[in-house]
Amino acid sequence: MKGWKIRAIGLLLMVFGGLLFIWSVRDIQSEWPQIFVGLLSVFSTAMGFALTIMPLDINNEDTEA
């Protein structure tokens, strides 16, 4: 997978996590679903951030180790 695709997926995951957080705080009224959606939003935001800053030296065939 190309580097820009991985970074784009990470950016989309961060945006999705933000939208989930807004939805859980604003629209969900019962306690446990709000907690689970909030945790899912934190997880997706963290995974998106990790994919965005991940070093991409996976398929570098130019350098010999």
PDB file of N, CA, C and O in Angstrom, chain B, residues numbered from 101:
ATOM      1  N   MET B 101       0.852  -1.178   0.000  1.00  0.00           N
ATOM      2  CA  MET B 101       0.000   0.000   0.000  1.00  0.00           C
ATOM      3  C   MET B 101       0.897   1.240   0.000  1.00  0.00           C
ATOM      4  O   MET B 101       1.908   1.282   0.701  1.00  0.00           O
ATOM      5  N   LYS B 102       0.536   2.199  -0.754  1.00  0.00           N
ATOM      6  CA  LYS B 102       1.331   3.422  -0.859  1.00  0.00           C
ATOM      7  C   LYS B 102       1.245   4.229   0.437  1.00  0.00           C
ATOM      8  O   LYS B 102       0.285   4.112   1.198  1.00  0.00           O
ATOM      9  N   GLY B 103       2.261   5.043   0.665  1.00  0.00           N
ATOM     10  CA  GLY B 103       2.328   5.829   1.891  1.00  0.00           C
ATOM     11  C   GLY B 103       1.199   6.832   2.023  1.00  0.00           C
ATOM     12  O   GLY B 103       0.685   7.048   3.121  1.00  0.00           O
ATOM     13  N   TRP B 104       0.810   7.443   0.926  1.00  0.00           N
ATOM     14  CA  TRP B 104      -0.247   8.453   1.015  1.00  0.00           C
ATOM     15  C   TRP B 104      -1.595   7.815   1.326  1.00  0.00           C
ATOM     16  O   TRP B 104      -2.454   8.453   1.933  1.00  0.00           O
ATOM     17  N   LYS B 105      -1.791   6.549   0.913  1.00  0.00           N
ATOM     18  CA  LYS B 105      -3.050   5.862   1.227  1.00  0.00           C
ATOM     19  C   LYS B 105      -3.146   5.563   2.725  1.00  0.00           C
ATOM     20  O   LYS B 105      -4.206   5.710   3.333  1.00  0.00           O
ATOM     21  N   ILE B 106      -2.026   5.143   3.305  1.00  0.00           N
ATOM     22  CA  ILE B 106      -2.012   4.861   4.741  1.00  0.00           C
ATOM     23  C   ILE B 106      -2.257   6.141   5.529  1.00  0.00           C
ATOM     24  O   ILE B 106      -3.010   6.139   6.503  1.00  0.00           O
ATOM     25  N   ARG B 107      -1.623   7.234   5.109  1.00  0.00           N
ATOM     26  CA  ARG B 107      -1.828   8.508   5.803  1.00  0.00           C
ATOM     27  C   ARG B 107      -3.260   9.013   5.628  1.00  0.00           C
ATOM     28  O   ARG B 107      -3.827   9.590   6.556  1.00  0.00           O
ATOM     29  N   ALA B 108      -3.849   8.803   4.454  1.00  0.00           N
ATOM     30  CA  ALA B 108      -5.237   9.220   4.228  1.00  0.00           C
ATOM     31  C   ALA B 108      -6.203   8.400   5.084  1.00  0.00           C
ATOM     32  O   ALA B 108      -7.177   8.935   5.614  1.00  0.00           O
ATOM     33  N   ILE B 109      -5.930   7.108   5.216  1.00  0.00           N
ATOM     34  CA  ILE B 109      -6.769   6.273   6.089  1.00  0.00           C
ATOM     35  C   ILE B 109      -6.649   6.745   7.531  1.00  0.00           C
ATOM     36  O   ILE B 109      -7.648   6.786   8.249  1.00  0.00           O
ATOM     37  N   GLY B 110      -5.450   7.099   7.965  1.00  0.00           N
ATOM     38  CA  GLY B 110      -5.265   7.614   9.320  1.00  0.00           C
ATOM     39  C   GLY B 110      -6.009   8.916   9.539  1.00  0.00           C
ATOM     40  O   GLY B 110      -6.618   9.117  10.589  1.00  0.00           O
ATOM     41  N   LEU B 111      -5.965   9.790   8.566  1.00  0.00           N
ATOM     42  CA  LEU B 111      -6.680  11.055   8.679  1.00  0.00           C
ATOM     43  C   LEU B 111      -8.188  10.829   8.736  1.00  0.00           C
ATOM     44  O   LEU B 111      -8.887  11.478   9.516  1.00  0.00           O
ATOM     45  N   LEU B 112      -8.687   9.914   7.914  1.00  0.00           N
ATOM     46  CA  LEU B 112     -10.119   9.602   7.943  1.00  0.00           C
ATOM     47  C   LEU B 112     -10.538   8.966   9.265  1.00  0.00           C
ATOM     48  O   LEU B 112     -11.630   9.236   9.764  1.00  0.00           O
ATOM     49  N   LEU B 113      -9.679   8.125   9.832  1.00  0.00           N
ATOM     50  CA  LEU B 113      -9.988   7.539  11.137  1.00  0.00           C
ATOM     51  C   LEU B 113     -10.044   8.603  12.228  1.00  0.00           C
ATOM     52  O   LEU B 113     -10.885   8.529  13.125  1.00  0.00           O
ATOM     53  N   MET B 114      -9.157   9.587  12.157  1.00  0.00           N
ATOM     54  CA  MET B 114      -9.196  10.665  13.154  1.00  0.00           C
ATOM     55  C   MET B 114     -10.466  11.485  13.019  1.00  0.00           C
ATOM     56  O   MET B 114     -11.074  11.852  14.025  1.00  0.00           O
ATOM     57  N   VAL B 115     -10.876  11.778  11.793  1.00  0.00           N
ATOM     58  CA  VAL B 115     -12.115  12.527  11.580  1.00  0.00           C
ATOM     59  C   VAL B 115     -13.314  11.706  12.053  1.00  0.00           C
ATOM     60  O   VAL B 115     -14.224  12.239  12.688  1.00  0.00           O
ATOM     61  N   PHE B 116     -13.312  10.404  11.740  1.00  0.00           N
ATOM     62  CA  PHE B 116     -14.396   9.523  12.176  1.00  0.00           C
ATOM     63  C   PHE B 116     -14.478   9.455  13.700  1.00  0.00           C
ATOM     64  O   PHE B 116     -15.572   9.447  14.263  1.00  0.00           O
ATOM     65  N   GLY B 117     -13.327   9.407  14.369  1.00  0.00           N
ATOM     66  CA  GLY B 117     -13.305   9.396  15.827  1.00  0.00           C
ATOM     67  C   GLY B 117     -13.850  10.690  16.414  1.00  0.00           C
ATOM     68  O   GLY B 117     -14.551  10.664  17.425  1.00  0.00           O
ATOM     69  N   GLY B 118     -13.539  11.807  15.796  1.00  0.00           N
ATOM     70  CA  GLY B 118     -14.090  13.083  16.255  1.00  0.00           C
ATOM     71  C   GLY B 118     -15.592  13.149  16.095  1.00  0.00           C
ATOM     72  O   GLY B 118     -16.300  13.646  16.971  1.00  0.00           O
ATOM     73  N   LEU B 119     -16.085  12.640  14.955  1.00  0.00           N
ATOM     74  CA  LEU B 119     -17.532  12.631  14.739  1.00  0.00           C
ATOM     75  C   LEU B 119     -18.242  11.694  15.718  1.00  0.00           C
ATOM     76  O   LEU B 119     -19.330  12.005  16.204  1.00  0.00           O
ATOM     77  N   LEU B 120     -17.624  10.547  16.004  1.00  0.00           N
ATOM     78  CA  LEU B 120     -18.203   9.648  17.000  1.00  0.00           C
ATOM     79  C   LEU B 120     -18.256  10.296  18.379  1.00  0.00           C
ATOM     80  O   LEU B 120     -19.228  10.127  19.115  1.00  0.00           O
ATOM     81  N   PHE B 121     -17.207  11.037  18.721  1.00  0.00           N
ATOM     82  CA  PHE B 121     -17.185  11.714  20.019  1.00  0.00           C
ATOM     83  C   PHE B 121     -18.287  12.751  20.118  1.00  0.00           C
ATOM     84  O   PHE B 121     -18.985  12.831  21.129  1.00  0.00           O
ATOM     85  N   ILE B 122     -18.444  13.543  19.069  1.00  0.00           N
ATOM     86  CA  ILE B 122     -19.507  14.559  19.063  1.00  0.00           C
ATOM     87  C   ILE B 122     -20.870  13.897  19.171  1.00  0.00           C
ATOM     88  O   ILE B 122     -21.740  14.375  19.899  1.00  0.00           O
ATOM     89  N   TRP B 123     -21.060  12.795  18.448  1.00  0.00           N
ATOM     90  CA  TRP B 123     -22.339  12.080  18.489  1.00  0.00           C
ATOM     91  C   TRP B 123     -22.605  11.509  19.878  1.00  0.00           C
ATOM     92  O   TRP B 123     -23.733  11.565  20.366  1.00  0.00           O
ATOM     93  N   SER B 124     -21.563  10.954  20.522  1.00  0.00           N
ATOM     94  CA  SER B 124     -21.777  10.346  21.838  1.00  0.00           C
ATOM     95  C   SER B 124     -22.077  11.395  22.902  1.00  0.00           C
ATOM     96  O   SER B 124     -22.863  11.137  23.814  1.00  0.00           O
ATOM     97  N   VAL B 125     -21.476  12.551  22.803  1.00  0.00           N
ATOM     98  CA  VAL B 125     -21.707  13.581  23.817  1.00  0.00           C
ATOM     99  C   VAL B 125     -23.035  14.293  23.593  1.00  0.00           C
ATOM    100  O   VAL B 125     -23.745  14.598  24.551  1.00  0.00           O
ATOM    101  N   ARG B 126     -23.372  14.558  22.342  1.00  0.00           N
ATOM    102  CA  ARG B 126     -24.533  15.387  22.057  1.00  0.00           C
ATOM    103  C   ARG B 126     -25.834  14.600  21.981  1.00  0.00           C
ATOM    104  O   ARG B 126     -26.853  15.057  22.500  1.00  0.00           O
ATOM    105  N   ASP B 127     -25.828  13.427  21.347  1.00  0.00           N
ATOM    106  CA  ASP B 127     -27.087  12.787  20.989  1.00  0.00           C
ATOM    107  C   ASP B 127     -27.452  11.557  21.811  1.00  0.00           C
ATOM    108  O   ASP B 127     -28.639  11.257  21.946  1.00  0.00           O
ATOM    109  N   ILE B 128     -26.499  10.845  22.356  1.00  0.00           N
ATOM    110  CA  ILE B 128     -26.821   9.619  23.092  1.00  0.00           C
ATOM    111  C   ILE B 128     -27.131   9.983  24.532  1.00  0.00           C
ATOM    112  O   ILE B 128     -26.341  10.657  25.194  1.00  0.00           O
ATOM    113  N   GLN B 129     -28.286   9.534  25.018  1.00  0.00           N
ATOM    114  CA  GLN B 129     -28.733   9.928  26.353  1.00  0.00           C
ATOM    115  C   GLN B 129     -28.474   8.856  27.411  1.00  0.00           C
ATOM    116  O   GLN B 129     -28.239   9.191  28.572  1.00  0.00           O
ATOM    117  N   SER B 130     -28.511   7.578  27.040  1.00  0.00           N
ATOM    118  CA  SER B 130     -28.299   6.534  28.032  1.00  0.00           C
ATOM    119  C   SER B 130     -26.805   6.341  28.304  1.00  0.00           C
ATOM    120  O   SER B 130     -25.963   6.645  27.458  1.00  0.00           O
ATOM    121  N   GLU B 131     -26.496   5.838  29.481  1.00  0.00           N
ATOM    122  CA  GLU B 131     -25.128   5.899  29.982  1.00  0.00           C
ATOM    123  C   GLU B 131     -24.180   4.924  29.278  1.00  0.00           C
ATOM    124  O   GLU B 131     -23.137   5.346  28.780  1.00  0.00           O
ATOM    125  N   TRP B 132     -24.517   3.638  29.227  1.00  0.00           N
ATOM    126  CA  TRP B 132     -23.575   2.655  28.701  1.00  0.00           C
ATOM    127  C   TRP B 132     -23.315   2.794  27.215  1.00  0.00           C
ATOM    128  O   TRP B 132     -22.159   2.687  26.806  1.00  0.00           O
ATOM    129  N   PRO B 133     -24.328   3.027  26.373  1.00  0.00           N
ATOM    130  CA  PRO B 133     -23.992   3.264  24.952  1.00  0.00           C
ATOM    131  C   PRO B 133     -23.118   4.500  24.746  1.00  0.00           C
ATOM    132  O   PRO B 133     -22.270   4.523  23.854  1.00  0.00           O
ATOM    133  N   GLN B 134     -23.326   5.520  25.567  1.00  0.00           N
ATOM    134  CA  GLN B 134     -22.495   6.714  25.466  1.00  0.00           C
ATOM    135  C   GLN B 134     -21.045   6.389  25.821  1.00  0.00           C
ATOM    136  O   GLN B 134     -20.118   6.893  25.186  1.00  0.00           O
ATOM    137  N   ILE B 135     -20.852   5.551  26.829  1.00  0.00           N
ATOM    138  CA  ILE B 135     -19.496   5.153  27.218  1.00  0.00           C
ATOM    139  C   ILE B 135     -18.841   4.337  26.115  1.00  0.00           C
ATOM    140  O   ILE B 135     -17.682   4.578  25.779  1.00  0.00           O
ATOM    141  N   PHE B 136     -19.562   3.374  25.544  1.00  0.00           N
ATOM    142  CA  PHE B 136     -18.974   2.533  24.509  1.00  0.00           C
ATOM    143  C   PHE B 136     -18.662   3.318  23.236  1.00  0.00           C
ATOM    144  O   PHE B 136     -17.610   3.108  22.633  1.00  0.00           O
ATOM    145  N   VAL B 137     -19.538   4.202  22.823  1.00  0.00           N
ATOM    146  CA  VAL B 137     -19.269   5.008  21.626  1.00  0.00           C
ATOM    147  C   VAL B 137     -18.125   5.982  21.904  1.00  0.00           C
ATOM    148  O   VAL B 137     -17.311   6.250  21.019  1.00  0.00           O
ATOM    149  N   GLY B 138     -18.059   6.506  23.109  1.00  0.00           N
ATOM    150  CA  GLY B 138     -16.944   7.382  23.465  1.00  0.00           C
ATOM    151  C   GLY B 138     -15.617   6.653  23.442  1.00  0.00           C
ATOM    152  O   GLY B 138     -14.621   7.197  22.966  1.00  0.00           O
ATOM    153  N   LEU B 139     -15.585   5.420  23.952  1.00  0.00           N
ATOM    154  CA  LEU B 139     -14.359   4.634  23.902  1.00  0.00           C
ATOM    155  C   LEU B 139     -13.990   4.257  22.471  1.00  0.00           C
ATOM    156  O   LEU B 139     -12.812   4.240  22.116  1.00  0.00           O
ATOM    157  N   LEU B 140     -14.988   3.957  21.655  1.00  0.00           N
ATOM    158  CA  LEU B 140     -14.724   3.671  20.246  1.00  0.00           C
ATOM    159  C   LEU B 140     -14.165   4.897  19.532  1.00  0.00           C
ATOM    160  O   LEU B 140     -13.306   4.775  18.659  1.00  0.00           O
ATOM    161  N   SER B 141     -14.654   6.075  19.903  1.00  0.00           N
ATOM    162  CA  SER B 141     -14.132   7.291  19.285  1.00  0.00           C
ATOM    163  C   SER B 141     -12.682   7.539  19.687  1.00  0.00           C
ATOM    164  O   SER B 141     -11.874   7.966  18.862  1.00  0.00           O
ATOM    165  N   VAL B 142     -12.348   7.276  20.942  1.00  0.00           N
ATOM    166  CA  VAL B 142     -10.965   7.448  21.390  1.00  0.00           C
ATOM    167  C   VAL B 142     -10.056   6.437  20.691  1.00  0.00           C
ATOM    168  O   VAL B 142      -8.951   6.781  20.273  1.00  0.00           O
ATOM    169  N   PHE B 143     -10.519   5.189  20.564  1.00  0.00           N
ATOM    170  CA  PHE B 143      -9.726   4.165  19.904  1.00  0.00           C
ATOM    171  C   PHE B 143      -9.486   4.496  18.432  1.00  0.00           C
ATOM    172  O   PHE B 143      -8.364   4.369  17.942  1.00  0.00           O
ATOM    173  N   SER B 144     -10.524   4.915  17.734  1.00  0.00           N
ATOM    174  CA  SER B 144     -10.348   5.205  16.309  1.00  0.00           C
ATOM    175  C   SER B 144      -9.492   6.448  16.092  1.00  0.00           C
ATOM    176  O   SER B 144      -8.726   6.511  15.131  1.00  0.00           O
ATOM    177  N   THR B 145      -9.615   7.433  16.975  1.00  0.00           N
ATOM    178  CA  THR B 145      -8.756   8.616  16.867  1.00  0.00           C
ATOM    179  C   THR B 145      -7.298   8.252  17.126  1.00  0.00           C
ATOM    180  O   THR B 145      -6.404   8.735  16.431  1.00  0.00           O
ATOM    181  N   ALA B 146      -7.056   7.404  18.121  1.00  0.00           N
ATOM    182  CA  ALA B 146      -5.684   6.993  18.422  1.00  0.00           C
ATOM    183  C   ALA B 146      -5.088   6.163  17.289  1.00  0.00           C
ATOM    184  O   ALA B 146      -3.921   6.346  16.944  1.00  0.00           O
ATOM    185  N   MET B 147      -5.863   5.262  16.710  1.00  0.00           N
ATOM    186  CA  MET B 147      -5.358   4.464  15.597  1.00  0.00           C
ATOM    187  C   MET B 147      -5.104   5.331  14.366  1.00  0.00           C
ATOM    188  O   MET B 147      -4.134   5.114  13.640  1.00  0.00           O
ATOM    189  N   GLY B 148      -5.976   6.312  14.134  1.00  0.00           N
ATOM    190  CA  GLY B 148      -5.760   7.224  13.021  1.00  0.00           C
ATOM    191  C   GLY B 148      -4.511   8.051  13.198  1.00  0.00           C
ATOM    192  O   GLY B 148      -3.764   8.270  12.245  1.00  0.00           O
ATOM    193  N   PHE B 149      -4.278   8.515  14.413  1.00  0.00           N
ATOM    194  CA  PHE B 149      -3.074   9.290  14.689  1.00  0.00           C
ATOM    195  C   PHE B 149      -1.830   8.427  14.517  1.00  0.00           C
ATOM    196  O   PHE B 149      -0.819   8.887  13.985  1.00  0.00           O
ATOM    197  N   ALA B 150      -1.903   7.175  14.968  1.00  0.00           N
ATOM    198  CA  ALA B 150      -0.762   6.275  14.833  1.00  0.00           C
ATOM    199  C   ALA B 150      -0.460   5.987  13.362  1.00  0.00           C
ATOM    200  O   ALA B 150       0.704   5.936  12.968  1.00  0.00           O
ATOM    201  N   LEU B 151      -1.496   5.801  12.556  1.00  0.00           N
ATOM    202  CA  LEU B 151      -1.269   5.572  11.127  1.00  0.00           C
ATOM    203  C   LEU B 151      -0.732   6.814  10.436  1.00  0.00           C
ATOM    204  O   LEU B 151       0.027   6.714   9.472  1.00  0.00           O
ATOM    205  N   THR B 152      -1.119   7.974  10.922  1.00  0.00           N
ATOM    206  CA  THR B 152      -0.664   9.211  10.300  1.00  0.00           C
ATOM    207  C   THR B 152       0.820   9.462  10.566  1.00  0.00           C
ATOM    208  O   THR B 152       1.528   9.933   9.676  1.00  0.00           O
ATOM    209  N   ILE B 153       1.304   9.155  11.772  1.00  0.00           N
ATOM    210  CA  ILE B 153       2.700   9.449  12.096  1.00  0.00           C
ATOM    211  C   ILE B 153       3.614   8.237  11.949  1.00  0.00           C
ATOM    212  O   ILE B 153       4.804   8.329  12.253  1.00  0.00           O
ATOM    213  N   MET B 154       3.089   7.114  11.492  1.00  0.00           N
ATOM    214  CA  MET B 154       3.876   5.889  11.384  1.00  0.00           C
ATOM    215  C   MET B 154       4.973   6.050  10.339  1.00  0.00           C
ATOM    216  O   MET B 154       4.705   6.527   9.236  1.00  0.00           O
ATOM    217  N   PRO B 155       6.220   5.656  10.669  1.00  0.00           N
ATOM    218  CA  PRO B 155       7.276   5.695   9.641  1.00  0.00           C
ATOM    219  C   PRO B 155       7.016   4.614   8.596  1.00  0.00           C
ATOM    220  O   PRO B 155       6.603   3.504   8.931  1.00  0.00           O
ATOM    221  N   LEU B 156       7.258   4.940   7.343  1.00  0.00           N
ATOM    222  CA  LEU B 156       6.920   4.036   6.250  1.00  0.00           C
ATOM    223  C   LEU B 156       8.172   3.551   5.531  1.00  0.00           C
ATOM    224  O   LEU B 156       8.387   3.882   4.365  1.00  0.00           O
ATOM    225  N   ASP B 157       8.991   2.774   6.214  1.00  0.00           N
ATOM    226  CA  ASP B 157      10.196   2.197   5.613  1.00  0.00           C
ATOM    227  C   ASP B 157       9.984   0.722   5.308  1.00  0.00           C
ATOM    228  O   ASP B 157      10.944  -0.049   5.319  1.00  0.00           O
ATOM    229  N   ILE B 158       8.776   0.323   5.043  1.00  0.00           N
ATOM    230  CA  ILE B 158       8.443  -1.095   4.935  1.00  0.00           C
ATOM    231  C   ILE B 158       9.013  -1.698   3.655  1.00  0.00           C
ATOM    232  O   ILE B 158       9.733  -2.695   3.720  1.00  0.00           O
ATOM    233  N   ASN B 159       8.715  -1.128   2.512  1.00  0.00           N
ATOM    234  CA  ASN B 159       9.122  -1.696   1.219  1.00  0.00           C
ATOM    235  C   ASN B 159      10.176  -0.841   0.536  1.00  0.00           C
ATOM    236  O   ASN B 159      10.069  -0.558  -0.657  1.00  0.00           O
ATOM    237  N   ASN B 160      11.173  -0.435   1.267  1.00  0.00           N
ATOM    238  CA  ASN B 160      12.228   0.389   0.691  1.00  0.00           C
ATOM    239  C   ASN B 160      13.305  -0.522   0.126  1.00  0.00           C
ATOM    240  O   ASN B 160      14.141  -1.026   0.876  1.00  0.00           O
ATOM    241  N   GLU B 161      13.300  -0.745  -1.195  1.00  0.00           N
ATOM    242  CA  GLU B 161      14.249  -1.651  -1.829  1.00  0.00           C
ATOM    243  C   GLU B 161      15.518  -0.940  -2.286  1.00  0.00           C
ATOM    244  O   GLU B 161      16.424  -1.586  -2.811  1.00  0.00           O
ATOM    245  N   ASP B 162      15.603   0.375  -2.098  1.00  0.00           N
ATOM    246  CA  ASP B 162      16.776   1.110  -2.549  1.00  0.00           C
ATOM    247  C   ASP B 162      17.968   0.916  -1.616  1.00  0.00           C
ATOM    248  O   ASP B 162      19.112   0.930  -2.072  1.00  0.00           O
ATOM    249  N   THR B 163      17.724   0.737  -0.335  1.00  0.00           N
ATOM    250  CA  THR B 163      18.810   0.590   0.626  1.00  0.00           C
ATOM    251  C   THR B 163      18.993  -0.871   0.968  1.00  0.00           C
ATOM    252  O   THR B 163      18.027  -1.626   1.083  1.00  0.00           O
ATOM    253  N   GLU B 164      20.253  -1.261   1.129  1.00  0.00           N
ATOM    254  CA  GLU B 164      20.568  -2.621   1.521  1.00  0.00           C
ATOM    255  C   GLU B 164      20.970  -2.621   2.985  1.00  0.00           C
ATOM    256  O   GLU B 164      21.740  -1.767   3.424  1.00  0.00           O
ATOM    257  N   ALA B 165      20.450  -3.581   3.740  1.00  0.00           N
ATOM    258  CA  ALA B 165      20.721  -3.596   5.180  1.00  0.00           C
ATOM    259  C   ALA B 165      21.992  -4.273   5.488  1.00  0.00           C
ATOM    260  O   ALA B 165      22.370  -4.373   6.656  1.00  0.00           O
TER     261      ALA B 165
END
